[in-house]
Amino acid sequence: MSRCFYLETFGCQMNVVDSERIVALLGEIGYQQVESPDTADLILLNTCSVRDKAERKVYGHLGRFKPLKQARPELILGVGGCVAQQEGERLLEKLPYLDIVFGTHNVHRLPEMVQKVESGRERCQETDFLDGETRLQLFPRRSEGEGIVRFVTVMQGCDNFCSYCVVPLVRGREISRPSHEVLDEIRDLAQSGVREVTLIGQNVNSYGLRQSDEPNFAGLLRQVQKIEGIERIRFTTSHPRDLSDELIDCFGELSKLCLHLHLPLQSGSDAILKRMNRGYSAADYLRKVERLRTVAPDIRLTTDIIVGFPGESDNDFAATLAAVREVGYADAFTFLYSPRPGTAAADYDDPMPASEKQIHFDALLKLQLETSARIWASDVGKTAAVLVEGRSKQGGGQLFGRTTWNRIVNFEGGDELIGTIVPVRIVRSFKNSQLGETLGV
């Protein structure tokens, strides 16, 4: 009789890939995934600790599962990902009903840990960082196609040590995956029906820079461009400091590279950028934006912005607003600063009252919502090429797909369109999606 597991995933695309790997690994020891924790023999959370709110959400979810554990003591409860990496054994100390804690470098050990708990009810914790050679052998690879679009990991870790960011502490130092492995995986995915790949890493722009025998990221993109069957290429996340002219040129040269770039600004103030240890000025960032739009006039940008960073003044915030107006982001992910344990910024003086930070945040959000609405509304009446991914969650016989700008479009159509790029006229624009109609298909 097969056993069942329930998995929740928080955070970034790296966690999504890790969760795909978890599903495959547990399948090898006889576990099937289910949609409800009530019917599971094993419950896992793959967690994010980039922001305090995300970490608190994890603890809240674990509390929700406590009654299930009390009712069924044989139920196995585990936590992986960045919160597990950061908290380690403290999680087991705080939560006596928790069985397994596995860090970001130890996903491969999960089956062994589950079997230990099954056999002896032994609680397990694995959060050691692995050496570079071992990590290179453990890059996640899943070549069987599931759907039309897939994430492909090209690097892990980060060496930037932005003063607010916990990623280097929970993901480890930067390491690039061998390009032949990346390309082989993408070829296999294309053979199995995948039409769009997103190359992911904490800072893909620095891919290959520490290996003399590997291409840089622009060179890797050019090789992916040549793979037959792949129609679209995306990548994330990009650090502005490492966005080279050669990489910018790819947006004008590579026909498969989508005209969307997520380029985190974080702040428009040079003083705050310096305190953040970002390695660029606002002028540097804006020059790169200008060059992107010279090379690819139709490109649309999205960004991350932190409001209320320690030491941020009204003038610093005004500089951020000015930069946001000048760039005109299609969307922005805005966050109130939250100190993360172990980071340099956690020790910075932070004199601004929370109420004033909230005023700044609301002002930025208002500006960005107005800008986003204007940009997406400008598509109405125009025709966009949409890669059809499958049946829409909206129902009603609709399909869904994405434009080159990564915007979801819902429209009526038959299953024969799935996996193809079709012309769709945009008829309405909403906050998070668009409604379209096909043309002559």
Residue pairs with C-beta under 8 A, 6 or more apart in sequence:
2 30
2 31
2 32
3 30
3 31
3 32
3 41
3 42
4 31
4 32
4 33
4 34
4 39
4 40
4 41
4 42
5 26
5 31
5 32
5 33
5 34
5 40
5 41
5 42
5 43
5 44
6 33
6 34
6 35
6 36
6 37
6 39
6 40
6 42
6 43
6 44
7 19
7 22
7 23
7 33
7 43
7 44
7 45
7 46
8 44
8 45
8 46
8 61
9 15
9 16
9 19
9 46
10 45
10 46
10 47
10 48
10 54
10 57
10 58
10 81
11 46
11 47
11 48
11 50
11 54
11 81
11 82
12 48
12 50
12 237
13 151
13 198
13 200
13 236
14 153
14 156
14 171
14 200
14 201
14 202
15 46
15 47
15 48
15 81
15 82
16 151
17 140
17 151
17 153
17 200
18 46
18 80
18 81
18 104
18 107
18 140
19 46
20 140
20 142
20 151
21 107
21 108
21 140
21 142
22 44
22 46
22 80
22 107
22 110
23 33
24 142
25 107
25 108
25 110
25 111
26 33
26 42
26 110
26 111
26 114
28 111
29 111
29 114
29 115
31 41
31 42
31 114
34 40
37 43
37 65
37 68
38 68
40 75
41 74
41 75
41 76
42 75
42 76
42 77
42 78
42 114
43 65
43 68
43 75
43 76
43 77
43 78
44 77
44 78
44 79
44 80
44 100
45 58
45 61
45 62
45 78
45 79
45 80
45 81
46 80
46 81
47 54
47 55
47 58
47 79
47 80
47 81
47 82
47 83
47 84
48 54
48 55
48 58
48 81
48 82
48 83
49 55
49 81
49 82
49 83
49 85
49 86
49 166
49 170
49 340
50 82
50 165
50 166
50 167
50 340
51 335
51 338
51 340
52 338
52 339
52 340
53 338
55 83
58 79
58 83
62 77
62 79
62 95
62 98
65 77
66 97
68 75
69 75
69 77
69 97
70 97
76 99
76 100
76 114
76 117
76 118
77 97
77 98
77 99
77 100
78 98
78 99
78 100
78 101
78 102
78 110
78 113
78 114
79 91
79 98
79 100
79 101
79 102
80 100
80 101
80 102
80 103
80 104
80 106
80 107
80 110
81 103
81 104
82 104
82 166
82 167
82 170
82 171
83 91
84 91
84 101
84 102
84 103
84 104
84 127
85 103
85 104
85 105
85 127
85 169
85 170
85 171
86 166
86 169
86 170
86 341
86 342
87 94
87 101
88 101
88 103
88 125
88 127
89 101
89 125
89 127
91 98
91 101
91 125
92 98
92 101
92 123
92 125
98 123
99 117
99 123
99 124
100 110
100 113
100 114
100 117
100 123
100 124
100 125
101 124
101 125
101 126
101 127
102 109
102 110
102 113
102 124
102 125
102 126
102 127
103 126
103 127
103 128
103 129
103 170
104 170
104 171
104 172
105 127
105 128
105 129
105 130
105 135
105 138
105 172
106 126
106 127
106 128
106 130
107 140
108 138
109 126
113 124
113 126
116 122
116 124
117 123
117 124
129 172
130 138
130 172
132 173
132 175
135 156
135 172
135 175
136 175
136 177
136 178
139 153
139 156
139 177
139 181
140 153
141 181
141 185
142 150
143 185
143 188
143 189
143 192
144 192
145 189
145 191
145 192
145 193
145 194
147 194
147 389
147 390
148 193
148 194
148 195
148 196
148 387
148 388
148 389
148 390
148 418
148 419
149 194
149 195
149 196
149 197
149 198
149 232
149 387
149 389
149 402
150 189
150 194
150 196
150 197
150 198
151 197
151 198
151 200
152 182
152 185
152 186
152 189
152 197
152 198
152 199
152 200
153 177
153 200
153 201
154 176
154 177
154 182
154 199
154 200
154 201
154 204
154 207
154 217
154 220
155 174
155 175
155 176
155 177
155 201
155 202
155 203
155 204
155 206
155 207
156 171
156 172
156 174
156 175
156 177
156 201
156 202
157 167
157 168
157 171
157 172
157 173
157 174
157 175
157 202
158 165
158 167
158 168
158 171
158 173
158 174
158 202
158 203
159 168
159 173
159 174
159 206
160 168
160 203
160 239
160 241
160 277
160 279
161 168
161 277
161 344
162 266
162 276
162 277
162 278
163 275
163 276
163 277
163 343
163 344
163 345
163 348
164 276
164 306
164 309
164 337
164 339
164 340
164 343
164 345
165 340
165 343
166 340
166 341
166 342
166 343
167 202
169 342
169 343
171 202
174 202
174 203
174 206
174 210
176 207
176 208
176 209
176 210
176 211
176 214
178 214
179 208
179 214
179 215
179 220
179 223
182 199
182 220
182 224
183 223
183 224
183 227
186 197
186 224
186 227
186 230
187 227
189 197
189 230
190 227
190 228
190 229
190 230
191 229
193 419
194 229
194 230
195 229
195 230
195 231
195 232
195 387
195 419
196 230
196 231
196 232
196 233
196 234
196 387
197 224
197 230
197 232
197 233
197 234
198 233
198 234
198 235
198 236
199 220
199 221
199 224
199 233
199 234
199 235
199 236
200 235
200 236
200 237
201 207
201 237
202 237
203 237
203 238
203 239
203 242
204 217
204 235
204 236
204 237
204 238
205 217
205 238
205 239
205 242
205 243
205 244
205 247
206 217
206 239
206 242
207 214
207 216
207 217
207 220
208 214
208 215
208 216
208 217
208 219
208 220
209 216
209 242
215 222
215 223
216 244
216 246
216 247
217 235
217 247
218 244
218 246
218 247
218 249
218 250
221 233
221 235
221 247
221 250
221 254
221 257
222 250
222 254
224 230
224 233
224 256
225 233
225 254
225 255
225 256
225 257
230 256
231 256
231 387
231 421
232 256
232 258
232 387
232 404
233 254
233 256
233 257
233 258
234 257
234 258
234 260
234 406
236 262
237 262
237 264
238 261
238 262
238 263
238 264
239 264
239 279
240 263
240 264
240 265
240 278
240 280
240 284
240 285
240 288
241 278
241 279
241 280
241 284
243 263
243 288
245 291
248 288
248 291
248 292
248 295
249 295
250 257
251 257
251 259
251 261
251 292
251 295
251 296
251 299
252 295
252 296
258 404
258 405
258 406
259 296
259 298
259 299
259 300
259 404
259 405
260 299
260 300
260 301
260 302
260 330
260 404
260 405
260 406
261 292
261 299
261 300
261 301
261 302
262 301
262 302
262 303
262 304
263 285
263 288
263 289
263 301
263 302
263 303
264 303
264 304
264 305
265 285
265 303
265 304
265 305
265 320
265 323
265 324
265 327
266 272
266 273
266 276
266 278
266 304
266 305
266 306
267 273
267 276
267 278
267 282
267 305
267 306
267 309
267 312
267 316
267 319
267 320
268 282
268 319
268 320
268 321
268 322
268 323
268 324
269 282
269 312
269 315
269 316
269 317
269 319
269 320
270 281
270 282
270 283
270 319
271 311
271 316
272 309
272 311
272 312
272 316
272 320
273 280
273 281
273 282
275 309
275 310
275 311
275 345
275 348
276 306
276 309
276 345
277 344
282 319
282 323
285 323
286 323
286 326
286 327
289 301
289 327
292 299
292 301
293 299
298 404
300 330
300 375
300 405
301 327
301 328
301 329
301 330
302 329
302 330
302 331
302 332
302 333
302 406
303 327
303 329
303 332
303 333
304 332
304 333
304 334
304 335
305 320
305 324
305 332
305 333
305 334
305 335
305 364
306 335
306 336
306 337
307 317
307 320
307 334
307 335
307 336
307 337
307 357
307 360
307 361
307 364
308 336
308 337
308 352
308 354
308 357
308 360
308 361
309 337
309 345
310 337
310 345
310 348
310 349
310 350
311 348
311 349
311 350
311 351
312 352
312 360
313 352
317 360
317 364
320 364
321 363
321 364
321 367
324 332
324 364
324 367
324 368
324 371
325 367
325 371
328 371
328 375
329 368
329 371
329 372
330 372
330 375
330 376
330 405
331 368
331 372
332 364
332 368
332 372
334 361
334 364
334 365
334 368
336 357
336 358
336 361
337 345
337 357
339 345
339 346
339 350
340 346
372 431
373 429
373 431
376 407
376 429
376 434
377 429
379 403
379 407
379 426
379 429
379 434
380 426
380 427
380 428
380 429
381 425
381 426
381 427
382 425
382 426
383 423
383 424
383 425
383 426
383 439
384 403
384 404
384 409
384 423
384 424
384 426
384 436
385 403
385 404
385 421
385 422
385 423
385 424
386 401
386 402
386 403
386 409
386 411
386 421
386 422
386 423
386 424
386 436
387 401
387 402
387 420
387 421
388 399
388 400
388 401
388 413
388 417
388 418
388 419
388 420
388 421
388 422
389 399
389 400
389 401
389 402
389 418
390 399
390 400
390 418
391 398
391 399
391 400
391 415
392 398
392 399
392 400
392 410
393 400
394 400
394 410
396 412
397 412
398 410
398 411
398 412
398 413
399 410
399 411
399 412
399 413
399 417
399 418
400 408
400 409
400 410
400 411
401 408
401 409
401 422
401 424
402 408
402 409
403 409
403 434
407 433
407 434
408 432
408 433
408 434
409 424
409 426
409 433
409 434
409 435
409 436
410 433
410 434
410 435
410 436
411 424
411 435
411 436
411 437
411 438
412 437
412 438
413 422
413 438
413 441
417 438
417 441
422 438
422 441
423 438
423 439
423 440
423 441
424 436
424 437
424 438
424 439
425 436
425 437
425 438
425 439
426 434
426 435
426 436
427 435
427 436
427 437
428 434
428 435
429 435
